[in-house]
Amino acid sequence: MSRSVVVLAWIALAACGSADGDDGRFRAVFIADTHIASPEYVCCTESNANDNDSIVKSADRLRRVVASINAIRPRPDLVFLLGDALHDPYHSTDRAHYDAGTAFQQLHDILGALEVPIHIAWGNHDYAIDCSPGAYVSRAFSHGLFRDLLATEPYHAVDWKGWRFVLGNSELGPTWDPGTPTCDTEQGSYGAAQLAWIDDQLGGGLPATFMAHYSFFVTATGEDPTGPNPDLVTVLDRHTDNLQLTLAGHTHLWLDFASYAVPHHIIGSTRYDADNFMVVEFDPRNRSYRLLDHDKGRRTSTCADTWQYDGDPAALAVQPDEDGSCE
């Protein structure tokens, strides 16, 4: 069965009833930076010992995350992955190469065990783009693989029970144009077409959450200075009547920012700790939300505490020992 069929089947199942009864409230889980590596990946050339240790554990840790999400009661309605789903996944430009035995297939199989639908935003490692001319796998090729194997478009929105979730792509703008003076893949950017689309999505009246891989502090400002939508933060700031929450990944650390018009939270990477996920309860009736396990994530760290999720989430009285990658 294709991933798209699985996603649609779980959407139909979840639509049959709310996890919190019939009052409209529902829960969603957010994860980030799963970094499932290709079998062709040669270990280990990461930036430090902790990164080298974590990359070989990323698949096992994601399986544990999936098991933890499946065990949450009441069951969440949705899961969102905030980019860097894959790590060094491109080792051929032959489409047939990716039909079996690749990072795409491994991620497909791990996420296929989820008992609720998942939606994926794109991260920098999900592309193979370099600022040097020609040193990249084309976006069109990457987009085709994600569409075929993970049922994922370059960017999209999900409407669910009176709430809108906007999944932006922070790698489509001028900082990600190889061979140009503006290319700098250390920064995220969106491009004029996507900025206009985000503006439209947030103007529809529904309470909304915006998420992307790059956090605001590593996102370009003034990427389209003469256009109607000069950059992401300018667009988001127009819609504070609807936009309630923003989320990102990329840094691998748990971080919170109150310096923007809307709360901005960064989720720790599942690559480092199988406890790195966050559960949020949304209430469309009063356009509000609750971060149910916000205190679990250790701010400025790659780690989180272990919580129990039978009913209202709560920390375990005795924390289990970490398995080596947390700092």
Secondary structure, DSSP 4 states (H G I P E B T S, - for coil): --HHHHHHHHHHHHTT--TT-SSS-EEEEEE----EEPTT--S--SSSHHHHHHHTTHHHHHHHHHHHHHH-BSPPSEEEEES--EES--S-S-GGGGGSSSHHHHHHHHHTT-SS-EEEE--GGGS---SSTT-S--HHHHHHHHHHHH---SSEEEEETTEEEEE--TBSSGGG-TTSTT--TTSBB--HHHHHHHHHHHTSSS-EEEE-SS-GGGB-SSSSTTSS--SHHHHHHTTTTTEEEEEE-SS-SBEEE-SSSS-EEEPPPTTT-TT--EEEEEETTTTEEEETTGGGB-BTSS-B--EE-BSS-EE-SSPPPP-S---
